[in-house]
Each structure stands twice: as structure tokens, then as C-alpha cells.
Amino acid sequence: MVTSEKVRPDLPNILMELPGPRAKAVIERDRKVISPSYTRSYPLVAGRGEGAIVEDVDGNRFLDFSAGIAVVSTGHCHPKVVAAIEEQSRQLIHMSGTDFYYENMVHLAEKLAATAPGGAGVPRRVYFGNSGAEAIEAAMKLARYRTGRDKFVAFTGAFHGRTLGALSLTGSKVVQRQGFGPLVPGVYHAKYPDSYRRPEGVSAEDHAVACVRWIEDELFRTLLPAEEVAAIIVEPVQGEGGYIVPPPAFFAELECLANKHGILLVFDEVQCGMGRTGRMWAADHFGVVPDIFTSAKGIASGLPLGATVARSEIMDWPAGAHASTFGGNPVAVAAALATMDLLASELIDNAARMGEHILDRLRDWPERFPHAGDVRGLGLMIGIEIVHDQRKKDRAPELRNRIVEMAFERGLLVLGAGRNTIRLSPPLIITRDQADFAVATLEECLRLVE
Ligand SMILES: Cc1ncc(COP(=O)(O)O)c(C=O)c1O
């Protein structure tokens, strides 16, 4: 990456009004041939990336606190990940793990099983697909197959993907569902506990427990027989719904409910897993061992890979029951093995440290900035909820969008999550200086929109 002597290579450098001429030209061509269903918050045309820095096609450099939607866990083009990809792509790019064996696929499954919540004491098997949605589809099919039941409980605000099965569980934005029905029948949504928006006078724990009790006391008594439910599918930290962290009581209560009725507990760790929260899996914060969990996004530092990890006795289905041509592709698996080594050796710890540092710096924002309604997070999964009025907590999506755009103009890439939350999901390699730059930039934006 080209940098002038005065410019620090680890911080942004904006050279012109954005978008620059090359970016403009690409966006113009994009408009004609690319599906308009994509959601671009601002005109970033990425050219190259290194660590937490992305350079656009005009040479402007940005600090990436989006990580390609929480994907490049080891940063852009980590040398060890690149080396693993290069080496593997010289040896073998594809054979199909569905019909043949790859040693590295076994190795990766062994590693995932060894780090899974519950540890080595819980034998696990792994199914590999290519994305988060595919990992969820596999979990849904497996849960139906093993239990002989066909219904699911998911949560409001959840995002599990856009294929028809995963979309049926998704309860994040109506535009994602509108016009696509009928979806998979038998999916019921319960309220996800949002501590910031809990009823007045009720503790966060009591609110979370009440959300689960509603499933038992209302849903299972009025609409949905518990014995027809295959699985409860939940994000341990809600991602697209707004970076919401429930109290541990929620998961303890869910586990009890699932056990009581022979329902499988499925954790969607697609966004919150792979070290992002400062532990390998978000479930590790809550002391609950899911029957099945899913991973994708950060697992292979940007190569497409999804994994569905289940207790061995649950992932016991016949040959041909489920498979995918590309799932567990050798190059993606090599990237995942390098990613997991980096996570274990340093990056999970760094995520915990940097996350704490950023949260410490943000904690007093609701007192300092009238539009900062709530600040929350675990590790490097941090949300800042933007409201018009702190007392009324009325959501301010336009203001949030404006702040996201202003941050872009200042060289900081962040994305929104939920209706009115700014999400911070940087690569797990960020330094203290980069964290401080991001905080200072957002402070400036918040001051300016006041
Ligand atoms: C929690 C969660 N599950 C599933 C998905 C779907 O993943 P993909 O876009 O790879 O299909 C996402 C994507 O944002 C996600 O955040």
C-alpha cells in the first residue's frame, strides 16, 4: 500500500471529496448490472486491504470498523492467511468433500469440536457449507430429522440469513420478508430480551426470564404444542437486530425450557462467534452448551465457509441426507485453519482487551451526547443506539445513517445494525491507536449532529 512519509500507515488518509473519480465510475457501472437488492450505506469502492486498513480505488485509506460485516476476523489479507491460501491453491483447489475425503477438512472439524462450548467432553460432528444461511439451513434440517418434529421457535429482531428456511427464522426487517412468502411454515417468534427497552421497574434478568416464560406460558398453551417443536434457534448476541447482549439468565432459562420439552437448542454464532466477543464462542460467556451451533463469517477471514456443529449423537443422518458441492472447500478450510491458529494465539485476547478499552471510553456517552441512548457490547461486538430523546428512547434511524456517512467521510468505516444502532465490528487485530481513532471520530460526528 502506498503511503506518504507523514501519513501513518495504520490510520486513515482521505485525499479527496468522496467518492473519487474511479469510485464514481465503478458505482455508475454497478448500477446497471448489479442486483439493486444490495444495501450500500456509502460509496466505498474497495481496492485493497491490509490489516484494519482498506484503500479505495482512488487511493483513499479507511480504518475498517466493519470488517466486511464482521468477516475479516484476522484483518484484511493477514500474511499467514494469505500464505495458507497460496499454498493450498497450488496443491488442490477442489475435489468436493461431499464425495471424497480431505485431511484438512477433518483437521478443521477436530479443531471446531475441541473448542466447542462444553469442550472435548461433548463429542461433536461438523457439516461444512459455504455461508451462514447454509449453516442455518443444515441446522434446521438436522433438528427436524433428529426430533421428527417440524416447528421452530426463533426471536424478534433475529437475523439468520436470506434463503427461505433461514429467512423464515429471520425477524429483523420486514423488507427482507416482504413479497417472498409463503415462508417455511411452523416458525414462531418470541421476544428477544432487549435490556435497554425493558419495561420500567423490571430488572434486565427478570425481563429476560419473562421473555422465555412467555414461550412456556403463552405460546405453548395457545398456539404451538411444545412436543411439535424441533428447535429453539437463537443468536447469543443479536447481530443484525442491533448488537443486543441478553443477560445470562436468558440462556439458563432457555436451556431449562428446551430440556424440559425435548427441544434442541441451536445457537447461531455466525456473527458473534470466532472470537469476536473476546471468547471463542459467545456461548462461552453464558455457560450454556447448545446442542447445535452454527459458524460462518469470521471463520475463514473472508473466504466463504459455513459450519454446522452438533453433538455427535444428533448429527447422525444417512449418507445423502444433506450435502453441498463446495462445502468445506480446501482453500477456505486452509484459511480457516490459519484463522483459528491466529485467534487462539493472540486475537481472541486482543478482542477482549480492545473491546473493554472501547467500551470503557464509550460508557459515559449517554451522559455526554443526548443522541447516544445506549452503549453495549461484548468484546469487539459493540453497539451504540441512537435516539432522538433519551427519555422517550425514540429511535433515530436517519440520524444514525447520517453519523455512519459522516464517519465514512472522515475515513472510518462502520455499519448500522437494527433500526438505529451503530455497530462496531472491527477486525480482531486492531491496536489501541486505531480504537482511539474510531472513538474520537465517532465523538466528533455525534457532536456535529447535535
Ligand atoms: C447471526 C447470523 N446468522 C446468519 C447470517 C447469514 O449469513 P450469510 O450472509 O453468510 O448467509 C448472518 C449474516 O449476517 C448473521 O449475522
The ligand as an SDF file (V2000), in Angstrom:
LIG
                    3D

 16 16  0  0  0  0  0  0  0  0999 V2000
  -26.3260  -14.2860   13.0110 C   0  0  0  0  0  0  0  0  0  0  0  0
  -26.3270  -14.5010   11.5290 C   0  0  0  0  0  0  0  0  0  0  0  0
  -26.7320  -15.6740   11.0350 N   0  0  0  0  0  0  0  0  0  0  0  0
  -26.7350  -15.9160    9.7140 C   0  0  0  0  0  0  0  0  0  0  0  0
  -26.3340  -14.9640    8.8150 C   0  0  0  0  0  0  0  0  0  0  0  0
  -26.3460  -15.2510    7.3440 C   0  0  0  0  0  0  0  0  0  0  0  0
  -25.0510  -15.3870    6.8910 O   0  0  0  0  0  0  0  0  0  0  0  0
  -24.7310  -15.2980    5.3240 P   0  0  0  0  0  0  0  0  0  0  0  0
  -24.9330  -13.8950    4.8970 O   0  0  0  0  0  0  0  0  0  0  0  0
  -23.2960  -15.7680    5.2420 O   0  0  0  0  0  0  0  0  0  0  0  0
  -25.6620  -16.2430    4.6510 O   0  0  0  0  0  0  0  0  0  0  0  0
  -25.9040  -13.7220    9.2900 C   0  0  0  0  0  0  0  0  0  0  0  0
  -25.4730  -12.6610    8.3550 C   0  0  0  0  0  0  0  0  0  0  0  0
  -25.4170  -11.5020    8.6700 O   0  0  0  0  0  0  0  0  0  0  0  0
  -25.8990  -13.4820   10.6710 C   0  0  0  0  0  0  0  0  0  0  0  0
  -25.4960  -12.3080   11.1860 O   0  0  0  0  0  0  0  0  0  0  0  0
  1  2  1  0
  2  3  1  0
  2 15  2  0
  3  4  2  0
  4  5  1  0
  5  6  1  0
  5 12  2  0
  6  7  1  0
  7  8  1  0
  8  9  2  0
  8 10  1  0
  8 11  1  0
 12 13  1  0
 12 15  1  0
 13 14  2  0
 15 16  1  0
M  END
$$$$
